[in-house]
Amino acid sequence: MNVTYLIIGAGPGGLQLGYFLHKHNYNYLIIEKNATAGSFFSTFPHGNTLISINKKHTGSDNGEFNLRHDWNSLLNDEGLLFTNYSDRLYPSKDDLYRYLNDFAKSLNIQYDTEVLKISKSETDYSVLTNKGVFTCQKCIIATGLTPNKTSEYHYGNLPKDFFNDKTRFINKKVLIIGSGNSAYEIANLLVEHASNIIISAKQFKIASETHYAGHLRSVYLPFLDTFTLKSLNGIHARNIFTEKSYIKKGDKYFFPNLYEGFVSEYDYVFFCTGYQPHCQNLFDFPVSMDISTNNKYPLLNYQYESINNSNLFFIGTCMHGKDYQKSAGGFIHGFRYLIRYLYYNLSSSIVKHEFYDINSLIDLSFERIKISSSLYQMYGIMGDCIFYCLEKNKFIYIEDVTLEWLQHYFVNKLSTDFLFLTLSYGIKPHDFNDLIANFTKYEEKFLHARIELFQKENNKMKIMDRFNFDEQIILDFSHSKYREKLERIIMGQYSHHVSSTIFP
């Protein structure tokens, strides 16, 4: 079977791109190895509760604004929103699984189709599966991540009913190796039953300070109390426990040669040590990996295309290498916008507005700061571009592009300066107590609007100036002072064009 676009994986990433291709009548197919869409969420998280926010009540009926606080919905024009599936702020994985399968009903998906090998020629890709061979001009990988360890007790290898009967953990000693949310999820699941729980990790980073949703979330902080308030549990931030350092004696796990004072014998050892691309062993050709993420993500260009394989794209969680620990590209509420951006690139339909009137340009900029969900969720990575086009005698406003795209666009196609409008956090992580105590003292710590001026220099677009806007305690940027500052910045940059921008 031959299609133009073959999407491998019917998780949220594959479904999101499938929606755009289906809506605009592209020749595409999604293949999925399991019998349902979103199969990851039929098992994970083991504690059943998601940590993706589902804030249903925002005080607004503006759908774009509400997506700022709905982390689970996929982008669509049919009003199929996750907020109609759950009222809980931290919803059940079962609700997300149900939502994704409802979303998938209208898409072209072939289930129970497992990919065995992906090959390529000069013109297309050949995908060998248990149901035959598929060929495509553009191959899109949406298979997510898989455990990077082989231990049966790795979080990703545990069966979905593993923690149903917690009585078997009563008075047991438990060691959890890992520093992420999975480790603390297990610790909180077992804290009422186990006699001792030790978390051993390389680092301890809390999302409330770093602003990164992948760091430790506050919903798992109850376990932290049991350590700091002396309840027979511990957290150790040195990597003294590894998968290779234990000896199993009967039903016990024994760690020899530990420092005095450390528990050396455990009844259970769980590994929450991360993931790697699920598809890594499927290619019969090299795919460059990003060494800056310890080869966790593929190395991609500004279109999320493999840097060394044209027309091979990675979507969903695998897009996160370009904003790893910087923004939200590893999660539904972030990559849904990156996938739309990819679709715009594939279909040459990047959203552009043209204005003769500079006040209309300012109005749009102000509206985007107030309600745009893409800028809000992909903070610091995705933004809007403003420039003046001499050829058209118009102001141009481009929505939802990355700075890397703009670098490519302006260096190769245009030769003019531009303004880049984003929402951004401060340069450095904040101390939480300091943030609360000094919120009204502006120091660029919390989310705020930012405009940067770029000019061409030595065949690169270089930042020449930066304008930061005041923070706002509940992130309401509708006050007139924000529009007034926008007007000062944009008029200051383009006032010499205003007299020539009259209606024809």
C-alpha positions in Angstrom: 0.0 0.0 0.0 1.3 3.5 -0.9 0.4 6.7 0.8 1.9 10.2 0.8 2.0 10.5 4.6 2.4 7.4 6.8 2.1 8.1 10.5 3.5 5.3 12.8 1.7 5.4 16.1 -1.8 6.3 17.2 -0.9 8.1 20.4 -1.8 11.7 20.9 0.9 12.9 18.6 -0.1 10.7 15.7 -3.8 11.5 16.2 -3.1 15.3 16.2 -1.2 15.2 12.9 -3.8 12.8 11.5 -6.5 15.2 12.3 -4.9 18.0 10.3 -4.2 15.8 7.3 -7.7 14.3 7.4 -9.4 17.7 7.7 -7.6 18.9 4.6 -8.0 15.7 2.6 -4.4 14.6 2.4 -3.5 11.1 1.4 -2.4 9.6 4.8 -2.7 6.5 7.0 -1.9 5.9 10.7 -0.7 2.5 11.6 -0.8 1.3 15.3 0.6 -1.9 16.7 -2.0 -2.1 19.4 -5.8 -2.6 19.1 -6.7 0.9 20.3 -5.5 4.4 20.1 -3.6 6.0 23.0 -2.7 2.5 24.4 0.0 4.0 26.6 -2.7 5.5 28.8 -4.4 2.1 29.2 -1.5 1.3 31.6 0.3 4.5 32.6 0.6 6.2 35.0 0.4 3.3 37.4 -1.2 5.5 40.0 -4.0 6.3 37.5 -3.9 10.0 38.2 -2.5 12.3 35.4 -0.3 15.3 36.3 -1.5 17.2 33.3 -3.8 20.0 34.4 -7.4 20.0 33.5 -8.7 23.4 34.6 -12.2 23.4 33.4 -13.4 26.7 35.0 -11.4 29.7 33.9 -14.1 32.4 34.0 -13.8 32.8 30.2 -15.8 31.4 27.3 -13.0 32.0 24.9 -11.8 28.7 23.6 -8.3 29.8 22.7 -7.8 31.3 26.2 -9.2 28.2 27.8 -6.6 26.0 26.1 -4.0 27.7 28.1 -5.3 25.7 31.1 -6.5 22.5 29.4 -3.4 20.3 29.0 -5.1 17.3 27.5 -7.2 18.3 24.6 -6.0 17.9 21.0 -6.5 20.8 18.7 -9.6 20.6 16.6 -12.5 22.7 15.2 -15.2 20.3 16.3 -15.3 21.2 20.0 -14.0 17.7 21.1 -12.4 18.9 24.3 -11.1 16.8 27.2 -12.7 19.1 29.7 -16.0 17.4 28.7 -14.6 14.1 29.9 -13.5 15.0 33.4 -14.1 17.7 36.0 -11.0 16.8 38.0 -8.0 19.1 38.0 -5.7 16.1 37.8 -7.8 13.6 35.9 -7.8 9.8 35.5 -5.7 8.2 32.8 -8.9 6.2 31.9 -10.6 9.5 30.9 -7.7 10.5 28.6 -7.7 7.0 27.1 -11.4 7.3 26.4 -11.0 10.8 25.0 -8.2 9.7 22.6 -10.2 6.8 21.3 -13.2 9.0 20.6 -10.9 11.5 18.9 -9.5 8.7 16.7 -12.9 7.4 15.4 -13.0 9.7 12.3 -9.3 9.1 11.3 -7.8 6.6 8.9 -6.1 4.2 11.3 -5.1 0.6 10.8 -4.7 -1.2 14.2 -2.8 -4.4 15.2 -0.1 -3.4 12.7 3.4 -3.7 14.1 6.4 -2.2 12.4 9.3 -4.5 11.9 11.7 -2.5 9.8 11.9 0.9 8.1 14.0 1.2 4.9 14.4 4.1 2.5 15.3 4.7 -1.1 15.9 8.0 -3.0 12.2 8.6 -3.4 10.3 7.0 -0.6 10.3 5.0 2.6 9.4 1.3 2.9 7.8 0.2 6.2 7.7 -3.6 6.7 5.0 -4.7 9.1 3.2 -7.9 10.3 0.4 -6.9 7.9 2.6 -6.3 4.8 4.7 -3.5 3.4 3.7 0.2 3.3 5.5 2.8 1.2 5.3 6.5 1.6 6.9 9.8 0.5 6.9 11.2 4.0 7.3 8.9 7.1 6.2 10.4 10.4 7.3 8.7 13.6 4.9 9.0 16.5 5.8 6.0 18.6 6.8 7.8 21.8 9.4 6.5 24.2 10.2 3.1 25.7 12.1 2.2 28.9 15.8 2.5 28.5 16.5 -0.4 30.9 15.6 -4.0 30.6 14.9 -4.7 34.3 11.5 -6.3 34.9 11.1 -3.8 37.7 11.5 -0.7 35.5 8.5 1.5 35.7 7.7 1.1 32.1 7.8 -2.7 32.2 5.5 -3.2 35.2 2.0 -4.6 34.3 -0.9 -2.2 34.7 -2.3 -4.1 37.7 1.0 -4.4 39.5 0.0 -2.0 42.3 -3.7 -3.1 42.7 -2.9 -5.2 45.7 -0.8 -3.0 48.0 -1.1 -5.3 51.0 1.9 -7.2 49.8 4.0 -4.2 50.4 3.1 -4.0 54.1 6.2 -3.7 56.3 8.4 -4.1 53.2 11.6 -2.1 52.5 11.4 -0.4 49.1 14.2 1.2 47.0 13.3 3.4 44.1 16.1 4.5 41.7 15.3 7.6 39.8 14.5 11.3 40.3 11.5 12.0 38.2 7.7 12.0 38.7 7.5 8.2 38.2 9.7 7.6 41.2 7.7 9.8 43.4 4.4 8.4 42.0 5.4 4.9 43.2 6.7 6.3 46.5 3.3 7.9 47.2 1.4 4.8 46.1 3.3 2.7 48.7 3.9 5.1 51.5 1.0 3.9 53.6 2.1 0.3 53.5 5.9 0.0 53.3 8.0 0.3 56.4 10.8 2.2 54.6 11.1 3.8 51.2 14.3 5.2 49.9 14.5 7.2 46.7 18.0 7.4 45.2 18.5 10.0 42.5 21.1 12.0 40.7 19.2 15.3 41.1 16.3 16.9 42.9 14.5 19.5 40.8 11.0 20.8 41.6 8.7 22.1 38.8 7.5 24.9 41.0 11.0 26.4 40.9 12.2 25.4 37.4 8.8 25.9 35.6 9.5 22.7 33.7 6.5 20.3 33.8 8.8 17.3 33.6 10.4 18.0 37.0 9.0 16.9 40.3 5.4 18.0 40.5 3.7 19.3 43.7 1.1 16.5 43.7 3.9 14.1 44.7 5.3 16.3 47.5 3.5 14.4 50.3 6.3 11.8 50.2 8.8 14.6 50.7 7.1 15.4 54.0 7.7 11.8 55.2 11.4 12.3 54.7 11.9 15.9 56.1 9.5 15.3 59.0 11.2 12.0 60.0 8.8 9.2 59.1 11.3 6.4 58.2 11.7 7.3 54.6 14.6 8.9 52.8 15.8 10.7 49.6 19.4 10.3 48.6 20.8 12.6 45.9 24.0 10.5 45.2 24.1 7.8 42.5 25.2 5.0 44.8 22.5 2.5 43.8 22.5 1.2 40.2 20.9 -1.6 38.3 24.2 -3.5 38.4 25.2 -3.0 42.0 22.8 -5.3 43.8 22.9 -9.0 44.5 19.7 -11.0 44.8 19.5 -13.4 47.7 16.2 -15.3 47.6 13.5 -12.6 47.7 15.8 -9.9 48.9 17.9 -7.3 47.0 21.3 -6.7 48.7 23.6 -3.8 48.0 27.1 -4.5 49.3 29.8 -1.9 49.9 27.5 1.0 50.9 28.5 3.8 53.2 27.7 3.1 56.9 24.2 4.2 57.8 22.6 3.3 54.5 19.9 0.6 54.2 21.5 -2.2 52.2 18.8 -4.8 51.9 15.4 -4.3 50.3 12.3 -6.4 49.5 11.6 -4.4 46.3 13.7 -2.4 43.9 12.0 -0.2 41.3 13.9 1.5 38.4 12.5 4.8 37.3 15.5 5.7 35.1 13.9 7.2 32.0 13.1 6.4 28.4 14.5 6.3 24.9 12.9 6.5 21.5 10.6 3.6 21.0 11.6 3.2 17.3 15.4 3.4 17.6 16.0 -0.2 16.5 13.6 -0.1 13.6 15.7 1.8 11.0 18.0 0.0 8.7 19.8 3.3 8.1 21.5 5.7 10.5 19.3 8.3 12.3 21.4 11.0 14.1 20.6 11.4 17.8 20.9 14.5 19.9 23.9 14.1 22.2 22.9 17.2 24.2 20.0 15.0 25.6 22.2 12.0 26.1 20.8 10.5 22.8 17.3 10.4 24.2 15.9 12.3 21.3 16.6 12.4 17.5 18.5 15.3 16.1 16.0 17.4 14.1 16.0 20.5 12.0 13.6 23.5 12.2 10.8 21.4 10.7 11.2 18.5 13.1 12.7 16.5 10.3 15.6 14.1 10.8 18.8 16.1 10.3 20.3 13.3 8.1 17.1 11.8 6.5 14.9 14.1 4.4 11.1 13.4 4.7 11.5 11.5 8.0 9.7 13.4 10.7 9.4 12.8 14.4 6.3 14.1 16.3 4.8 13.9 19.8 7.2 13.3 22.7 10.2 12.9 20.3 9.9 16.5 19.4 11.1 17.5 22.8 14.8 17.4 22.1 14.6 20.9 20.7 13.2 22.3 24.0 14.2 19.7 26.5 13.8 21.0 30.1 13.1 24.4 28.5 9.5 24.3 27.5 6.5 22.0 27.1 7.3 20.2 23.8 7.4 16.8 25.5 3.8 16.9 26.6 0.4 17.1 24.9 -0.2 20.7 25.9 3.1 21.6 24.1 3.5 19.3 21.2 0.0 19.8 19.9 1.2 23.3 18.8 4.5 22.0 17.4 2.6 19.4 15.3 0.3 22.1 14.0 3.4 24.1 13.2 4.8 21.1 11.4 1.6 20.7 9.4 1.7 24.4 8.4 5.2 23.8 7.1 4.3 20.6 5.2 1.3 22.3 3.6 3.0 25.7 3.1 0.2 27.3 5.1 2.1 29.3 7.8 -0.4 31.8 9.2 0.3 35.3 7.9 -1.6 38.6 8.3 -1.0 41.7 6.3 -1.8 45.2 7.4 -1.6 48.7 5.9 -2.7 50.1 9.3 -0.2 49.9 12.1 -2.9 50.1 14.7 -4.5 46.9 13.4 -1.1 45.3 13.8 -0.8 46.5 17.4 -4.4 45.3 18.1 -3.5 41.8 16.9 -0.3 41.7 18.9 -2.2 42.7 22.0 -4.9 40.0 21.4 -2.2 37.4 21.0 -0.6 38.3 24.4 -4.0 38.2 26.0 -5.4 34.8 24.8 -2.9 32.8 22.6 -2.6 29.3 24.0 0.4 28.4 21.7 2.6 31.2 23.0 1.5 30.5 26.6 2.2 26.7 26.5 5.3 26.7 24.2 6.8 29.6 26.2 10.2 30.8 25.0 10.2 28.5 22.0 7.2 29.5 19.9 6.4 33.1 19.0 5.0 35.5 16.6 6.9 37.6 14.0 6.4 41.2 13.1 8.1 43.0 10.2 7.6 45.5 7.5 7.7 44.4 3.9 8.9 47.1 1.5 7.9 45.2 -1.6 4.2 45.0 -0.5 4.3 48.3 1.5 2.6 46.4 4.3 3.2 45.2 7.9 3.3 41.4 8.1 2.4 39.4 11.2 3.3 35.7 11.3 1.8 33.4 13.9 3.1 30.4 15.8 6.6 29.9 14.4 9.9 29.0 16.1 12.9 31.3 16.3 14.8 28.6 14.3 12.3 28.8 11.5 12.6 32.6 11.5 16.4 32.4 11.3 16.1 30.2 8.3 13.3 32.3 6.7 15.0 35.7 7.1 18.5 34.6 6.3 17.5 32.7 3.1 14.4 34.6 1.8 14.3 38.1 3.2 16.8 40.7 4.3 15.1 42.8 6.9 14.8 43.1 10.6 12.0 41.6 12.6 10.4 41.6 16.0 9.8 38.3 17.8 6.9 38.3 20.3 6.9 35.5 22.9 5.8 34.7 26.4 8.8 33.8 28.5 10.0 33.0 32.0 13.0 34.6 33.5 16.5 33.6 32.5 17.2 31.7 35.7 15.1 29.4 37.9 13.8 31.3 40.9 13.8 30.6 44.6 10.1 30.0 45.4 10.1 31.9 48.6 11.7 34.9 46.9 9.2 34.8 44.1 6.3 35.0 46.5 7.8 37.7 48.6 8.9 39.9 45.8 6.3 39.2 43.1 5.5 42.9 42.5 9.2 43.7 42.3 9.7 43.0 38.6 12.8 40.8 38.0 11.7 38.6 35.0 11.1 35.5 37.1 7.5 34.6 36.3 5.8 34.3 32.9 5.7 37.6 31.0 5.6 38.9 27.4 8.8 39.7 25.7 9.7 41.2 22.3 13.1 40.9 20.8 14.5 42.8 17.8 16.6 40.8 15.3 18.8 42.2 12.6 20.9 40.4 10.0 24.6 40.3 10.8 27.2 38.0 9.2 24.6 35.9 7.6 22.8 35.4 10.9 19.9 37.0 12.6 21.2 38.5 15.8 19.4 40.0 18.8 19.9 43.7 18.9 17.4 44.7 21.6 15.0 43.1 24.1 11.8 44.5 25.7 10.3 42.8 28.7 6.8 43.4 29.9 5.6 43.4 33.5 4.6 40.2 35.2 1.0 39.7 36.3 0.1 37.5 39.3 -2.7 35.5 37.6 -1.3 36.0 34.1 -4.0 38.3 33.0 -2.4 40.5 30.3 -5.6 42.3 29.3 -4.7 45.6 31.1 -4.3 48.6 28.8 -0.7 49.1 30.0 0.3 46.1 27.9 -1.2 47.5 24.7 0.4 50.9 25.5 3.8 49.3 25.8 3.2 47.3 22.6 2.4 50.5 20.8 5.5 52.3 22.1 7.7 49.4 20.9 6.1 48.8 17.5 5.7 52.5 16.7 9.3 53.1 17.8 10.6 50.5 15.5 8.3 51.2 12.5 7.2 54.8 12.8 9.1 55.8 9.7 6.9 53.5 7.7 3.6 54.8 9.1 3.2 57.7 6.8 3.6 55.5 3.8 1.1 52.8 5.0 -2.1 54.4 3.9 -5.1 52.5 2.6 -4.9 52.1 -1.2 
